């Protein structure tokens, strides 16, 4: 095997292990009561405003253009979807990956 092929195989394995795998796990993780929530909104909506409108609070050190981490009561996930969020998932994994407090 040539050196370039070996690099390609190693790169693909790295991406599968540390890129696609965790992203896929986060995408399918259902909200869990008491856990942080990953809230994804449309581009024309402020994610923090959506969380506040649903009665939750934004947590974490930063935010992405389309997403924030949120905390609130057990019904927050349903209210976030009603308020316009595209996706609400368990945010524990993303909090850990992004180095959030206690994560």
C-alpha atoms as an extended CHARMM CRD file, in Angstrom:
* protein
*
       103  EXT
         1         1  UNK       CA              0.0000000000        0.0000000000        0.0000000000  PROA      1               0.0000000000
         2         2  UNK       CA              1.2430000000        3.4450000000       -0.8360000000  PROA      2               0.0000000000
         3         3  UNK       CA              1.7890000000        6.1370000000        1.7520000000  PROA      3               0.0000000000
         4         4  UNK       CA             -1.1350000000        8.1890000000        0.3770000000  PROA      4               0.0000000000
         5         5  UNK       CA             -3.5630000000        5.2780000000        0.6550000000  PROA      5               0.0000000000
         6         6  UNK       CA             -2.4780000000        4.6390000000        4.2370000000  PROA      6               0.0000000000
         7         7  UNK       CA             -3.1000000000        8.2920000000        5.1200000000  PROA      7               0.0000000000
         8         8  UNK       CA             -6.5100000000        8.1440000000        3.4750000000  PROA      8               0.0000000000
         9         9  UNK       CA             -7.4900000000        5.0540000000        5.4570000000  PROA      9               0.0000000000
        10        10  UNK       CA             -6.2550000000        6.5720000000        8.7300000000  PROA      10              0.0000000000
        11        11  UNK       CA             -8.0460000000        9.8410000000        7.9850000000  PROA      11              0.0000000000
        12        12  UNK       CA            -11.3060000000        8.0640000000        7.1830000000  PROA      12              0.0000000000
        13        13  UNK       CA            -11.0660000000        5.9860000000       10.3690000000  PROA      13              0.0000000000
        14        14  UNK       CA            -10.3800000000        9.1170000000       12.4220000000  PROA      14              0.0000000000
        15        15  UNK       CA            -13.3670000000       10.9150000000       10.8870000000  PROA      15              0.0000000000
        16        16  UNK       CA            -15.6410000000        7.9410000000       11.5040000000  PROA      16              0.0000000000
        17        17  UNK       CA            -14.5200000000        7.5910000000       15.1120000000  PROA      17              0.0000000000
        18        18  UNK       CA            -14.3890000000       11.2340000000       16.1470000000  PROA      18              0.0000000000
        19        19  UNK       CA            -16.6180000000       13.0560000000       13.6880000000  PROA      19              0.0000000000
        20        20  UNK       CA            -19.5070000000       11.1470000000       12.2420000000  PROA      20              0.0000000000
        21        21  UNK       CA            -20.0070000000        8.7780000000       15.1800000000  PROA      21              0.0000000000
        22        22  UNK       CA            -20.4650000000       11.3890000000       17.9160000000  PROA      22              0.0000000000
        23        23  UNK       CA            -22.5150000000       13.6400000000       15.6270000000  PROA      23              0.0000000000
        24        24  UNK       CA            -24.8390000000       10.7660000000       14.7750000000  PROA      24              0.0000000000
        25        25  UNK       CA            -25.1700000000        9.8110000000       18.4400000000  PROA      25              0.0000000000
        26        26  UNK       CA            -26.1330000000       13.3750000000       19.3400000000  PROA      26              0.0000000000
        27        27  UNK       CA            -28.6150000000       13.6120000000       16.4710000000  PROA      27              0.0000000000
        28        28  UNK       CA            -30.6310000000       10.6350000000       17.7050000000  PROA      28              0.0000000000
        29        29  UNK       CA            -30.3440000000       11.2100000000       21.4670000000  PROA      29              0.0000000000
        30        30  UNK       CA            -33.8530000000       11.8810000000       22.7660000000  PROA      30              0.0000000000
        31        31  UNK       CA            -34.3130000000       14.5960000000       25.4130000000  PROA      31              0.0000000000
        32        32  UNK       CA            -33.9250000000       13.3620000000       28.9850000000  PROA      32              0.0000000000
        33        33  UNK       CA            -35.6570000000       15.1000000000       31.8900000000  PROA      33              0.0000000000
        34        34  UNK       CA            -33.1180000000       17.0610000000       33.9000000000  PROA      34              0.0000000000
        35        35  UNK       CA            -30.3890000000       16.8370000000       31.2390000000  PROA      35              0.0000000000
        36        36  UNK       CA            -29.2440000000       19.8090000000       29.1610000000  PROA      36              0.0000000000
        37        37  UNK       CA            -31.0470000000       20.1430000000       25.8410000000  PROA      37              0.0000000000
        38        38  UNK       CA            -29.4860000000       20.8560000000       22.4690000000  PROA      38              0.0000000000
        39        39  UNK       CA            -31.8850000000       23.2680000000       20.7320000000  PROA      39              0.0000000000
        40        40  UNK       CA            -31.5320000000       23.8060000000       16.9710000000  PROA      40              0.0000000000
        41        41  UNK       CA            -33.5560000000       26.5630000000       15.3080000000  PROA      41              0.0000000000
        42        42  UNK       CA            -34.0570000000       27.8560000000       11.7560000000  PROA      42              0.0000000000
        43        43  UNK       CA            -31.4940000000       30.4350000000       10.5580000000  PROA      43              0.0000000000
        44        44  UNK       CA            -33.9860000000       33.3090000000       10.8080000000  PROA      44              0.0000000000
        45        45  UNK       CA            -34.7570000000       32.6190000000       14.4940000000  PROA      45              0.0000000000
        46        46  UNK       CA            -32.6220000000       33.5220000000       17.5130000000  PROA      46              0.0000000000
        47        47  UNK       CA            -32.1070000000       30.2620000000       19.4560000000  PROA      47              0.0000000000
        48        48  UNK       CA            -31.7910000000       32.0830000000       22.7930000000  PROA      48              0.0000000000
        49        49  UNK       CA            -35.0950000000       33.8900000000       22.2030000000  PROA      49              0.0000000000
        50        50  UNK       CA            -36.7680000000       30.5530000000       21.4110000000  PROA      50              0.0000000000
        51        51  UNK       CA            -35.5090000000       29.0840000000       24.6940000000  PROA      51              0.0000000000
        52        52  UNK       CA            -36.6830000000       32.1100000000       26.6530000000  PROA      52              0.0000000000
        53        53  UNK       CA            -40.1030000000       32.0730000000       24.9230000000  PROA      53              0.0000000000
        54        54  UNK       CA            -40.4940000000       28.4250000000       25.9590000000  PROA      54              0.0000000000
        55        55  UNK       CA            -39.6960000000       29.2060000000       29.5950000000  PROA      55              0.0000000000
        56        56  UNK       CA            -36.1930000000       27.7250000000       29.6470000000  PROA      56              0.0000000000
        57        57  UNK       CA            -32.7700000000       29.2150000000       30.1700000000  PROA      57              0.0000000000
        58        58  UNK       CA            -29.6710000000       29.1400000000       28.0000000000  PROA      58              0.0000000000
        59        59  UNK       CA            -26.7010000000       27.3920000000       29.6080000000  PROA      59              0.0000000000
        60        60  UNK       CA            -23.0790000000       26.9860000000       28.6110000000  PROA      60              0.0000000000
        61        61  UNK       CA            -20.2980000000       29.3340000000       27.7020000000  PROA      61              0.0000000000
        62        62  UNK       CA            -21.1660000000       30.0390000000       24.0990000000  PROA      62              0.0000000000
        63        63  UNK       CA            -23.5950000000       29.4370000000       21.3190000000  PROA      63              0.0000000000
        64        64  UNK       CA            -23.6380000000       28.4810000000       17.6840000000  PROA      64              0.0000000000
        65        65  UNK       CA            -25.5580000000       30.4420000000       15.0390000000  PROA      65              0.0000000000
        66        66  UNK       CA            -28.3810000000       27.8890000000       14.9660000000  PROA      66              0.0000000000
        67        67  UNK       CA            -28.1260000000       26.1820000000       18.3450000000  PROA      67              0.0000000000
        68        68  UNK       CA            -27.8000000000       26.6120000000       22.0910000000  PROA      68              0.0000000000
        69        69  UNK       CA            -27.8170000000       24.4150000000       25.1530000000  PROA      69              0.0000000000
        70        70  UNK       CA            -30.8340000000       24.9120000000       27.3780000000  PROA      70              0.0000000000
        71        71  UNK       CA            -32.1350000000       23.8190000000       30.7630000000  PROA      71              0.0000000000
        72        72  UNK       CA            -35.6100000000       23.8020000000       32.2180000000  PROA      72              0.0000000000
        73        73  UNK       CA            -38.4030000000       21.5950000000       33.4640000000  PROA      73              0.0000000000
        74        74  UNK       CA            -39.5060000000       18.2170000000       32.1150000000  PROA      74              0.0000000000
        75        75  UNK       CA            -41.9170000000       19.7310000000       29.5460000000  PROA      75              0.0000000000
        76        76  UNK       CA            -39.3900000000       22.1890000000       28.0820000000  PROA      76              0.0000000000
        77        77  UNK       CA            -38.5820000000       20.0170000000       25.0490000000  PROA      77              0.0000000000
        78        78  UNK       CA            -42.2210000000       20.0370000000       23.9160000000  PROA      78              0.0000000000
        79        79  UNK       CA            -42.5470000000       23.7830000000       24.4780000000  PROA      79              0.0000000000
        80        80  UNK       CA            -39.3500000000       24.4260000000       22.4960000000  PROA      80              0.0000000000
        81        81  UNK       CA            -40.7610000000       22.5550000000       19.5080000000  PROA      81              0.0000000000
        82        82  UNK       CA            -44.0220000000       24.5160000000       19.8470000000  PROA      82              0.0000000000
        83        83  UNK       CA            -41.9680000000       27.7500000000       19.9750000000  PROA      83              0.0000000000
        84        84  UNK       CA            -40.3280000000       26.9760000000       16.6240000000  PROA      84              0.0000000000
        85        85  UNK       CA            -37.2470000000       24.8620000000       17.3400000000  PROA      85              0.0000000000
        86        86  UNK       CA            -36.4020000000       22.4650000000       14.5160000000  PROA      86              0.0000000000
        87        87  UNK       CA            -34.7490000000       19.9020000000       16.7520000000  PROA      87              0.0000000000
        88        88  UNK       CA            -34.4860000000       19.2700000000       20.4890000000  PROA      88              0.0000000000
        89        89  UNK       CA            -32.1400000000       16.5170000000       21.6700000000  PROA      89              0.0000000000
        90        90  UNK       CA            -30.2550000000       15.4560000000       24.7810000000  PROA      90              0.0000000000
        91        91  UNK       CA            -27.4090000000       17.9520000000       25.0380000000  PROA      91              0.0000000000
        92        92  UNK       CA            -25.2300000000       15.9880000000       27.4620000000  PROA      92              0.0000000000
        93        93  UNK       CA            -22.9270000000       14.6740000000       24.7220000000  PROA      93              0.0000000000
        94        94  UNK       CA            -22.4300000000       18.0110000000       22.9780000000  PROA      94              0.0000000000
        95        95  UNK       CA            -21.8740000000       19.7180000000       26.3300000000  PROA      95              0.0000000000
        96        96  UNK       CA            -19.1550000000       17.1700000000       27.0770000000  PROA      96              0.0000000000
        97        97  UNK       CA            -17.5950000000       17.5310000000       23.5990000000  PROA      97              0.0000000000
        98        98  UNK       CA            -17.5390000000       21.3250000000       23.8880000000  PROA      98              0.0000000000
        99        99  UNK       CA            -15.9960000000       21.2520000000       27.3660000000  PROA      99              0.0000000000
       100       100  UNK       CA            -18.9440000000       22.7120000000       29.2070000000  PROA      100             0.0000000000
       101       101  UNK       CA            -19.0480000000       22.9160000000       32.9990000000  PROA      101             0.0000000000
       102       102  UNK       CA            -19.1010000000       19.4450000000       34.5480000000  PROA      102             0.0000000000
       103       103  UNK       CA            -18.8050000000       18.0400000000       31.0510000000  PROA      103             0.0000000000
